[in-house]
Amino acid sequence: MGDGVQIQTDQVGDFGQGLRKDADSGFAAAAGRGADLHRQGVGLGAQINAGPIMEVKQKYAAALAATDANLRVYPVAAGILADVAEEVARRFAHADMTSAVTQQQIQTMLGGAITHAQSLIDQAQNMGRGLQP
């Protein structure tokens, strides 16, 4: 048996299904609650628009925007990872898992999905930092 990652495709499939469930329920619910908070806006010091209170309001609004952006993208990123995990499980269920070619194909699929998901998360974080109240 060669060096490298040994993958048990049934466990990868289970992981993908669990991640999809989390993305569709847990992350989606959190995103909904975050969006509700963001829609409410910054109530702190509603009548004060200058000085330290204004700075706090701006920081709070930026934090809400960043959290909202992250919560919106996490289900998408989790879905990407779930898709690839389920595809790996389907495609390689009966493959020779000790084959270097098979392992490279799996590594390429996983690496691409991780890069794509991380890119979405990075974009959301950058967008959240740039938003103002």
N, C-alpha and C positions, 0 to 999 in steps of 0.2 A: 504494500500500500504506500502511495507516494505522500510526500508532505503536502500540506495545504488544508483547506477548510473541508471538513466532512459535514455534509448537510443531510439531515433527515427530513425529507420533503413533507411527510405528514405533519411534523411539528411546524414547519414553515407555513403550511396551509392553515393550521390552527392559529398560528400567530397572526396571519393576514386576516382571518375571520374575526378574531378578537379585536384587532386594531380597527377594522372597519366598524365594528359595533361601537367601540369607543368614539370613533370619529362621528358616527351618525347620532349617538345619544349624548354621551358625556361632554364632548367638545362642543357639539352643537348647542346644548343647553347652556353651557358657560358662555358661549358667544352671544346667545340671546340675552342673557342677563347683563353682559357687558355692554351690548348695544343699548339696552334700556337705560343703563347708567349714563352712557355717552349722550343719549338723546335728552336726558334731563339737564345736561349742561352743568355749569359750575354755579351752584346756589350760594356758596360761601361769599359773604360780603357783596350781595347783589347790588347794593346801592353805592358801593365804593369802587371807583375806577381809577385809583391812583395809589402811588406809594407801595409799601410792602404788601398790602392786601392784593393789589393788582398783580404783583409778581407771583404771589402764592396761587392766585387764580389761574395765571398763565401756566405755571408748572403743573397744577392739578389737571388742567385741560389737556396739556401735552401728555401727561401720564395716562389719562383716560383714552386719548387718541391712540397711543402706542399699545395699550392693553386691548382696545377694540380691534386694532389692525392685527395683532397677534392672534387673538381669539378667532378672528375670521379666517385666518390662513391655516391655523393648525388642523382643522378638519380636512382641508384640501391636501395639506402635506401628508397627513395620516392616510388619506385615501390613496395617494400616490404610492406610498409604501405598502399599503394593503394590497393594491393592485399587483405590484411586482411580486410580493410574497405569494399571492395566490397563483400567479402565472408561473413562478418557479416551481411551486408544488405540482401544478398540472403538467408542465412541460417536462419536468425531470423525474416524475414519479417512478418511471421504469428505466431510467438511464443508469449507466455505469458511473456511480458517484466517485470512483477512484480515478476516472479519466481526467487528464489534465485539460482536455478540450471542454468537457462538461463543467469542470470547476471554473475555468476561465469565462465561459458563457454566463454562469451564475454570478460570478464576481462582477462582470460587466453590467449585467442587469441591475444588480443591487447597487453598485456604485453609481450608475446613471440615475436611479430613482432617488438615492440619497442626495446627490448633487442637485437634482431638480427640486426636491422638497426643501433643501437648505436655501436654495436661491429664492424660493417663494417667501420663506421666513425672513431672510435678509431684506428682501424688498419691502415686506410689511413693516419690519422694524424701522427701516429708513423712512418710509412714508409716515409712520407714526411720529417720528422725531421731527418731521418737517411741518406737521400740522399745528396751527395756532388756534386759539379760542375764537 
